[in-house]
Amino acid sequence: MPSKKQLELLYLRTADEIAQLIHNRTFRAGERLPSLRRLAAERKISIATALAAYAKLESDGLIEIGAKSGHFVRRQCDQLPIRPRQRLHAAPSRVSVSSGIIAVIAAMSDRAVVPLGGALIAPEYLPLRALNRSLAGLARASLCGATYDGPRGPVALRQQLAKRSLRWQLSIDEDQFVTTVGAMEAIHLSLSAVTRPGDAVAVESPAYFGLLQAIEHLGLRAVEIPAHAERGMDLDLLQRALRATPIRACVASPNFMNPLGALMSDEDKQRLVALLTRHDVPLIEDDVYGELAHDGSRPMPAKAFDRHGTVLLCGSVSKTLAPGYRVGWVVPGRYQDKVESLKFSHTVGNATLPQLAVAEYFESGRYDRHVRKLRSNFARGVQRFRDAVVLSFPRGTRISTPRGGFALWVEMPRGVDAYTLQADALRHQIAIAPGPLFSARRGFRNCIRISCGYPFSPRASAAITRLGELAAAQLG
Amino acid sequence: MPSKKQLELLYLRTADEIAQLIHNRTFRAGERLPSLRRLAAERKISIATALAAYAKLESDGLIEIGAKSGHFVRRQCDQLPIRPRQRLHAAPSRVSVSSGIIAVIAAMSDRAVVPLGGALIAPEYLPLRALNRSLAGLARASLCGATYDGPRGPVALRQQLAKRSLRWQLSIDEDQFVTTVGAMEAIHLSLSAVTRPGDAVAVESPAYFGLLQAIEHLGLRAVEIPAHAERGMDLDLLQRALRATPIRACVASPNFMNPLGALMSDEDKQRLVALLTRHDVPLIEDDVYGELAHDGSRPMPAKAFDRHGTVLLCGSVSKTLAPGYRVGWVVPGRYQDKVESLKFSHTVGNATLPQLAVAEYFESGRYDRHVRKLRSNFARGVQRFRDAVVLSFPRGTRISTPRGGFALWVEMPRGVDAYTLQADALRHQIAIAPGPLFSARRGFRNCIRISCGYPFSPRASAAITRLGELAAAQLG
């Protein structure tokens, strides 16, 4: 006869296996689960163990007791896709998102909080041990750090980036790169290089809040171009906006834009660049998620269609290798002199050693292997988070179907206020990012972004269940 | 009988010792040196060796053959002090220095060039081996770098800075620091926090060109307040400017301002803060040279007199430990929220590991020992560079007498154009920084800054001699 301990393991394993089947959608939302008797027979366990397993699943919020009898996979919301928006407000808006971002940032460094707010990645997904070892070796072997980098950053890194650009279906010379403190500095410098205060900038809607904050700080105004949850920025609406109002720059993230995870087709990328070129508007392309296709492909940046040097391509290793290394870059095209000059007056240069460690990691050939694994972690993780939202959130909730990256965009019924949900969730030690942060016009009041950079743990699962309850509570 | 090799060493040693006596001013400019016979007798060397020593000194430009006979210490310019300027142009000027800075930056990374241009420090003066070892240890022991720092930077560094602030005669809490990518980012963020495009900012004249470039890039205008070469910004003129024109911020470097090396007295610091407070103008205080007093003292920052949180104190380790670590900070006072928000949108955070290595170095207690040595290196080095300028530059040249730091400001006769001199010097592989870069109004056309962060080597000595010749050639 099995010991108490073994029995305990047994019911937990059974519950876990059924949870897997639910997440895999072998059992669909609303479906009836096997009876206790059948489950016990199939698994060769006692009825008591089967009952304990179902009780666990019920307390986890994955299943429920049906009105008549039996256990059912809990169904809260259907898998409604995000509806594309088609309303364009061509008048540029002053931006004011800064105050709301503080709560998101503050929660990022609190380990007691379930990290679904900031776009953070689980340390176990990142090759920090290898990278840090490489950095340690470089530090011991040299007097690196005694002087400033040249205006473009260390040539060792730029050479590796030049080589990598071939995989992006580009061929960028090492001297066309300027390294930056993450992609955020790259975007900030690019915006500074091509605009003056008061200018209007076209952005995706929703858009990454850090971008909106940069627009705010630079005294620019935003024209929000609705983005389709699967295809990205709506180019017809962009065209209308370009005709309606003088726009000085466009910032877009055609590859897996944050927060929607949309992927723009190559045809649309070409059209985007052509359209902007026709209106003499530079494109600042944020490609930080470009490596993170869930299907393993590496889509090309819109920069590949740039014939006149008017696309400023921004990238970093913050979403693939090491956020805390602060290694990014920009390929500024015809704005290179301006960007180099701005870089000097902003930060002079980057810390040298982290850049050399990243260069060494690229050179070692381990990067591609690592990114393959990371991609499949995210593909699986995002799917499981998504399933959990489907199971837990109120009816009428819509969810994005990201093609890459690790963000989920959740549009709840109108009656749910994202700021209230953020505050309620924080009281339960759960961080999320409220929708209005992703909009200059403070739209998306009933939306949230859920960051899925950490594994879908029992803790994360419970957090999603709790979020669903809190959202439902707002609906009364 | 001594070998040929020994003889060679003998004449070189003799020349070197006499050079020392000249640099020490035991022999003053214009003074007659001992005759060959006397020198030979005193040193117990042959006449031929004495002759060879004098020939070496002559070719080094330190001595000359007199009109009648005998050897004399070469006198070119007298030790004229920099004349304080008293003219104030209270109307704010648009700034445009960026283009001129590029040549200075480009020359910084070329090892073939004698580095008298950028404010670089000789690697052998910096404890990079110890710092890098510390960084390597931290990298091996942790998964540092997997995530972003909190909005203020790592607490380990801020704690050390809080402790160090006691030595600045301040007592700053760790939570009042925000770490930045060097002091340049600190100044940039501070300017962004307290101004809007078009605002006027009071700056010292001359002022560090990186500051002027930041003012240019932010669309601000500058009001240049003449600075006294020994006492710093002229507070009477600042007061006049504050009455004459609306000024939104003041940037000053009371401790060993770059390029003059002036030190403002504590009384004047107090007056500066009081004056600005009365006009409701925040002070951005650049204290990067504060540790580098030639007499070994540590003057307090003006922040010590701040009663209302309106002084934003900026610092870094770039002039004392490791420029390439890019570790700086700001104590933003009442502007803390704004600065933190700006920091996030500019660069999100710093690279983590270099900051932790600096924190560890501070904690180890080695920092103060190191800085003592560095200070005395700079005190001696600047003095030798200064003597060389006195010996080599045309009559009528005026030279600063820095109280700290490692810059020399040289005001040549009116007929010398600094840009021409910069171009001529670069053809001889010598970098300098032309005076107009230090002025929004492109003043100081006959001035240059000579950076003395490298030892006064024979190569440096020859470069100063060459610069003197090139300047003299312009006078015809």
Interface residues (C-beta under 8 A of the other chain):
Chain A: S98 I101 I102 I105 A106 M108 S109 G118 L120 I121 P123 L126 L128 R129 L131 N132 R133 L135 A136 G137 A139 R140 S142 L143 C144 G145 A146 T147 Y148 D149 G150 P151 V181 G182 M184 E185 H188 S192 R196 P197 G210 Q213 A214 E216 H217 G219 S318 A322 P323 G324 Y325 R326 V327 D337 E340 S341 L342 F344 S345 H346 T347 V348 G349 N350 A351 T352 L353 P354
Chain B: S98 I101 I102 I105 A106 M108 S109 G118 L120 I121 P123 L126 L128 R129 L131 N132 R133 L135 A136 G137 A139 R140 S142 L143 C144 G145 A146 T147 Y148 D149 G150 P151 V181 G182 M184 E185 H188 S192 R196 P197 G210 Q213 A214 E216 H217 G219 S318 A322 P323 G324 Y325 R326 V327 D337 E340 S341 L342 F344 S345 H346 T347 V348 G349 N350 A351 T352 L353 P354
